[in-house]
Amino acid sequence: MHHYADAGRTVSVSYRDQDRADEAAERMGGDTRGVAVDLSHPQGIGAGLKPIEGSVDYLTPAVLLFPGEERQRVDLPDPYLPTASDRAIGCGLRTRRVVVETHRSKELEAGMSNPTTVAVVGTGRMGAAMAGTLSRAGFPIVVYNRTRQAAEAVARSIGARVAASPREAAADADVVLSSLADDAAVTAVFSGPDGIAAGLRRGSVAVDTSTIDPDTIRRLGPMVEARGASLLDAPVSGSVALVEQGKLAVMVGGQEAALEVVRPVFDALAAQTFHLGALGAGATVKLAVNALVHAINTAVCEALVLAERAGVDRALVYPVFMVGAVGAPFVHYKREAFLHPEAGQVAFSLDLVAKDLELILGLAARVGAPMSQGDANLAVTRAAIEAGLGGRDMSVIAEFLRSS
């Protein structure tokens, strides 16, 4: 018999022999953490599990079990008080002991290993991609979007549930990810009686991945903390394709304890997660990163047009950019946008470039950082927007320069 503590409770696990118990303890580093699995989940998480002996009396048909073993006996304290991480068990569970049998399909293992429900608020290009990647990793997903049809389309494609409001999405989740266009949208979706903050449960974590002003995220902190929840700013670097591959970079500001709660979610989305300091640090570094991205974008546009006007075809020039000193990932994944602008695919609009540059220059002014290149990039971006190109992809600056 081995005893383990998890989420404020003590459970006892009986294995059929001591060797299996020792193997489990060694494999899991001495910490066999309990996982809540809902047997009635509409997406089938928990399919193949059934009580085969013991006494069960509960409102939500669920059992507590440990991954990796064929048969286990689990003792729960009486009375049992569920915590945020045990949400799937539900209030009213009064069993003292149950033995379960597991059938270890890949789908079941994913559901067992990821009991955390994630709400994704904002199902634009990045939000939808995050929801899909997390769903494939086995996380139960709730989605909300201001335009309900967009949320419903994502929900149909990944088997998620659609919430009627940000509050409802937050109330059903352990982790709430928001991915929104600007500061006004983030403030609106967190605030008010139907906002994220109003629905947060004690112990849950709200994570904003938007590119916004650091002061905006700091202003949201108190309303989240008043609910007994935590807030992280965690903007990301990378394209939709990198989201789908789980290869983003995440820049995090906020408390370490909250980050550890969310880390399994980040691990599904990102190749690297950087904890950069207190709340607002992630947003600050994201603006610094985007200052580089927008500078590279403008520089590539100018360099292409320079070569073209000097008589060298862009299709011959661009591969040289990719292998040279400036061959950053951005240069690689934007190749088609620069070589075939007529395709018209919008990965990041010029309107959003202007928004970013205004935030970057606003922060620079507050902290006294010179940003002459940022000033020049914003000037050409605004000129292209005035020419009617604001809804086009950021690479359209090359087209604007060709016509100048």
C-alpha positions, 0 to 999 in steps of 0.5 A, a space after each residue: 500500500 502506497 499513500 500519496 497526497 494530492 490537491 489537499 487530500 490523501 488517497 490510498 492506492 492498492 496495487 495487486 503486488 508490491 512490485 507494481 506499486 514500486 514501478 508506479 512510484 518510480 515512473 511518476 517520480 513518487 507522485 501519482 497524482 489523481 485524475 478526475 474522469 467523467 464517465 458521462 462526458 459527451 465527447 466520450 472521455 471516460 469511455 471504457 471505464 466502469 465500476 466493477 465493485 464497491 459502493 458508489 453514490 454520487 450526483 456526477 457519474 465519475 470516478 477518481 483513478 490513477 493513470 497507467 494501472 489496469 486495476 486500482 482501489 481508491 479511498 477518498 476521505 469522508 466527507 470528500 470536498 472537491 477542489 478546483 482541480 477535481 471539478 469533474 467529480 462534482 459536489 455530492 460524491 460520497 463514495 468511500 471506495 471504488 475499484 475501476 477497470 481501465 481500457 487504455 486507448 489513446 483517446 482515453 489516455 489523453 482524457 485521463 492525463 488532461 482533466 483541466 477544462 480550458 475556456 478559449 475566449 476569442 476564436 479568431 485565427 489564433 484563438 481557434 488554432 489554440 482551441 484545436 491544438 488543446 483539444 487534440 492534446 485531450 483538454 476539454 474545451 469551452 469556446 466563446 466568441 462575440 460573433 457566436 457563429 465563429 465559436 460554433 464553427 470552431 466547436 463543431 470542428 473540435 467537439 467543444 461546447 459553446 458558452 453564451 458569455 465570457 462569464 459562462 465560459 469562465 465558470 465552466 473552466 479551470 483555465 481561461 485563455 483569451 486571445 483578442 484584437 486590442 486593449 478595448 476588447 480585452 477590457 470589455 471581455 473581462 469586465 462587467 456582470 457577464 465578463 470573465 472576471 465575474 465567472 472565475 472560480 476560486 483557484 482558477 487561472 485567467 491567461 490573456 494571450 493578446 498583444 496589449 499595453 502592459 498597463 491594461 493587464 495590470 489594471 485587470 489584476 485586482 478584479 481577477 484576484 477579488 474572485 480568488 483567481 489568478 491572472 497571467 499575461 502570456 502573449 505568444 510569438 509564432 504563426 497559426 502553423 506554429 500553434 498547430 504544431 505546438 511550437 509557439 514561444 510564450 512570454 509570461 508575466 505573473 505569479 510562479 504558482 499560477 504559471 505552474 497550474 497552467 504549464 500543462 496547457 502551455 506545454 501543449 501549445 509551445 516549444 518554450 515558455 519564458 517566465 519574465 517577471 511580474 504581471 505585465 512583463 509578458 506584455 512588455 516583452 511581446 511589444 519588444 518582440 513585435 518591434 523587431 518583427 515589424 522592423 524586419 517586415 518593413 526592411 524585407 519589403 524595402 529590400 525586395 523593392 530595391 532589388 526589383 527596381 534594380 532589375 532582379 526578380 523577387 523570386 531570385 532574391 528571396 531565397 538569398 534572404 532566407 539563407 543569409 544573416 537575416 534568415 529569421 523564422 519570419 523570413 521563412 514562413 512569410 515567403 509565399 506572402 512576399 513572393 505571391 501577394 496576389 494570393 491575398 491570404 491575411 495572416 496579420 493585417 496592416 491595421 493590427 501592425 499599426 495598433 502594435 506600433 502605437 502600443 510600442 511607441 506609447 510604451 517607449 515614450 513612457 519609459 524614455 526609450 528612443 525608437 526612431 525606427 519604430 517611428 519610421 515603420 509606423 509612418 509607412 504603415 499609416 501611409 499604406 492604410 490611408 491608401 486602402 490597404 489596412 485589411 491586407 496582410 502586413 507584407 502588403 507594404 512591399 506592394 505599397 512601396 512598388 506603387 510609390 
